[in-house]
Amino acid sequence: MNSEVRLISGAMVTLAFSVSVLVVLPYFQVHDAPPLPGLKPYTSAELRGRAVYIGNGCLYCHTQQPRPAAMGPDTARGWGRPTVAGDYAYDSPVLLGTMRTGPDLMNIGVRQPSADWQLGHFYEPRAYVPGSIMPGFPFLFEVKAKPDEGETALTLPPGVAPAGRVVVPRPAALDLVAYLRSLNRSYPVPDADTAARP
């Protein structure tokens, strides 16, 4: 009986210490980080696109947190500077991601600003990145004989669009691209130490 109490007490102390160091302490360090100069709030279209990003599980394969050079080659890959707490001031929840099956998407708005490229890549990823394992999202598009008034058909590589038809992005696809293009954290960080603190 005495050893069971010690075991349970030890487990509870270990759990409490872990939660304090890994959850509570970081929360108090960054929970009120002000937005950095250069960071703009999301527009309504970008917020709708963020919901599409979450709803389609993009965060399961993509991160939004370029790492410092000492932790990985993200800067060498051209993914931008390491992010700081102030870069996420308007994000709730913060979509850091858990795994990199695909590239980090922070600063994708700088690396690939073309809306046409982004839309075509969502329709058929392998037409733009050979060997890509990203699934296509054809349900974000409509295939029709001709675009309606006010719509613009995608310009796709030869052989990608169905013969005699055009591919038109639905509003959700346009919103998703607006969100990705807003992921621009290329502005300078005044001081990395103060940027991480409130």
C-alpha positions as CSV (number, residue, x, y, z in Angstrom):
1,M,0.0,0.0,0.0
2,N,2.8,2.4,0.9
3,S,4.6,1.8,-2.4
4,E,1.4,2.5,-4.4
5,V,1.0,5.8,-2.6
6,R,4.6,6.7,-3.5
7,L,4.1,5.7,-7.1
8,I,0.9,7.7,-7.5
9,S,2.4,10.7,-5.7
10,G,5.5,10.6,-7.8
11,A,3.5,10.4,-11.0
12,M,1.3,13.3,-9.9
13,V,4.4,15.4,-9.1
14,T,6.0,14.6,-12.4
15,L,2.8,15.4,-14.3
16,A,2.4,18.7,-12.4
17,F,6.0,19.7,-13.1
18,S,5.7,18.8,-16.8
19,V,2.5,20.8,-17.3
20,S,4.0,23.7,-15.4
21,V,7.2,23.8,-17.6
22,L,5.7,22.9,-20.9
23,V,2.2,24.6,-20.8
24,V,1.8,27.1,-18.0
25,L,5.2,28.9,-18.1
26,P,5.2,29.3,-22.0
27,Y,1.6,30.6,-21.8
28,F,2.5,33.4,-19.4
29,Q,5.6,34.3,-21.5
30,V,3.8,34.8,-24.8
31,H,0.0,35.0,-24.2
32,D,-0.1,38.8,-24.6
33,A,2.5,39.2,-27.3
34,P,1.5,42.3,-29.3
35,P,1.4,42.1,-33.1
36,L,4.6,43.1,-34.7
37,P,4.8,46.2,-36.9
38,G,3.9,45.0,-40.4
39,L,1.4,42.3,-39.3
40,K,-2.1,43.0,-40.5
41,P,-5.3,41.6,-39.2
42,Y,-7.0,39.0,-41.4
43,T,-9.7,40.2,-43.8
44,S,-13.1,38.4,-43.8
45,A,-12.1,36.5,-47.0
46,E,-8.8,35.4,-45.3
47,L,-10.6,34.3,-42.2
48,R,-13.0,32.2,-44.4
49,G,-10.0,30.7,-46.1
50,R,-8.4,29.9,-42.8
51,A,-11.6,28.0,-41.9
52,V,-11.2,26.1,-45.2
53,Y,-7.6,25.4,-44.4
54,I,-8.6,23.9,-41.0
55,G,-11.6,22.1,-42.4
56,N,-9.6,20.3,-45.0
57,G,-6.8,19.2,-42.6
58,C,-4.0,21.2,-44.2
59,L,-2.4,21.6,-40.8
60,Y,-1.8,17.9,-40.6
61,C,0.8,18.0,-43.4
62,H,2.0,21.6,-43.3
63,T,3.5,23.7,-40.5
64,Q,3.5,27.4,-40.1
65,Q,6.7,27.9,-38.1
66,P,10.1,28.3,-39.9
67,R,12.8,27.2,-37.4
68,P,16.0,28.9,-36.5
69,A,19.1,27.8,-38.6
70,A,20.4,25.9,-35.6
71,M,17.3,23.7,-35.6
72,G,17.0,22.9,-39.3
73,P,17.6,24.2,-42.8
74,D,14.3,26.2,-43.1
75,T,16.1,29.5,-43.8
76,A,18.3,27.8,-46.4
77,R,15.2,26.4,-48.1
78,G,13.9,30.0,-48.5
79,W,11.1,29.6,-46.0
80,G,11.8,32.9,-44.3
81,R,13.1,34.0,-40.9
82,P,12.2,32.1,-37.8
83,T,8.8,33.1,-36.4
84,V,8.3,34.8,-33.1
85,A,5.2,35.1,-30.8
86,G,4.1,38.4,-32.3
87,D,3.8,36.8,-35.7
88,Y,0.7,34.9,-34.4
89,A,-1.1,37.8,-32.6
90,Y,-4.2,37.5,-34.8
91,D,-4.2,33.7,-35.0
92,S,-6.7,31.8,-32.8
93,P,-6.0,29.0,-32.6
94,V,-2.4,29.2,-33.7
95,L,-1.9,26.7,-36.6
96,L,1.8,25.7,-35.9
97,G,1.2,22.2,-37.3
98,T,2.5,18.9,-36.0
99,M,4.3,17.3,-38.9
100,R,6.0,18.3,-42.2
101,T,4.7,16.0,-44.9
102,G,4.6,19.0,-47.1
103,P,6.6,22.3,-46.9
104,D,6.2,24.9,-44.2
105,L,3.5,27.4,-45.4
106,M,4.5,30.5,-43.4
107,N,5.6,33.0,-46.0
108,I,4.1,31.1,-48.9
109,G,2.5,34.4,-49.8
110,V,6.0,35.7,-50.5
111,R,7.5,32.5,-52.0
112,Q,4.5,31.8,-54.3
113,P,2.3,35.0,-54.6
114,S,0.5,33.9,-57.8
115,A,-3.1,33.2,-57.1
116,D,-3.3,31.3,-60.4
117,W,-0.5,29.0,-59.4
118,Q,-2.1,28.4,-56.0
119,L,-5.5,27.6,-57.5
120,G,-4.0,25.3,-60.2
121,H,-2.0,23.5,-57.5
122,F,-5.1,22.9,-55.5
123,Y,-6.9,21.5,-58.5
124,E,-4.1,19.2,-59.6
125,P,-0.9,19.3,-57.5
126,R,1.2,17.0,-59.7
127,A,0.7,19.3,-62.7
128,Y,2.7,21.9,-60.8
129,V,5.0,19.9,-58.6
130,P,5.9,16.5,-60.2
131,G,6.0,13.8,-57.6
132,S,3.9,15.7,-55.1
133,I,1.9,13.5,-52.6
134,M,-0.6,16.3,-51.9
135,P,-4.1,15.3,-52.8
136,G,-6.0,17.4,-55.3
137,F,-9.0,19.3,-54.1
138,P,-11.3,19.2,-57.1
139,F,-14.4,19.8,-55.0
140,L,-13.2,23.4,-54.5
141,F,-13.7,23.9,-58.3
142,E,-16.5,23.6,-60.8
143,V,-16.1,22.1,-64.2
144,K,-18.4,23.7,-66.8
145,A,-18.7,24.6,-70.5
146,K,-17.9,28.2,-70.0
147,P,-17.5,30.6,-67.0
148,D,-20.5,32.6,-65.9
149,E,-20.4,36.4,-65.9
150,G,-17.9,37.6,-63.3
151,E,-16.1,34.2,-63.1
152,T,-12.6,33.5,-64.4
153,A,-11.5,30.1,-65.6
154,L,-8.2,28.7,-64.5
155,T,-5.3,28.7,-66.9
156,L,-4.1,25.1,-66.4
157,P,-1.2,23.2,-68.0
158,P,-2.1,21.3,-71.2
159,G,-4.0,18.1,-70.6
160,V,-5.1,19.0,-67.0
161,A,-8.5,20.5,-67.8
162,P,-11.2,18.3,-69.1
163,A,-11.4,18.5,-72.9
164,G,-13.8,21.2,-74.1
165,R,-14.5,22.4,-70.5
166,V,-13.2,25.0,-68.1
167,V,-12.3,24.8,-64.5
168,V,-13.7,27.6,-62.3
169,P,-12.7,28.1,-58.6
170,R,-15.6,28.1,-56.1
171,P,-15.6,30.9,-53.4
172,A,-14.0,28.5,-50.9
173,A,-11.0,28.0,-53.2
174,L,-10.6,31.8,-53.6
175,D,-10.8,32.3,-49.9
176,L,-8.2,29.6,-49.2
177,V,-5.8,31.3,-51.6
178,A,-6.4,34.6,-50.0
179,Y,-5.5,33.1,-46.6
180,L,-2.3,31.5,-48.0
181,R,-1.3,34.7,-49.6
182,S,-1.7,36.5,-46.3
183,L,0.9,34.3,-44.7
184,N,3.6,36.9,-45.2
185,R,5.9,37.3,-42.2
186,S,8.8,38.8,-44.2
187,Y,8.7,42.1,-42.3
188,P,11.7,42.6,-39.9
189,V,11.5,41.7,-36.3
190,P,12.6,44.7,-34.2
191,D,14.3,42.6,-31.5
192,A,13.7,38.9,-31.2
193,D,13.9,39.0,-27.4
194,T,11.3,41.8,-27.0
195,A,9.1,40.4,-29.8
196,A,8.5,37.2,-27.9
197,R,7.6,39.1,-24.7
198,P,4.4,41.1,-24.0
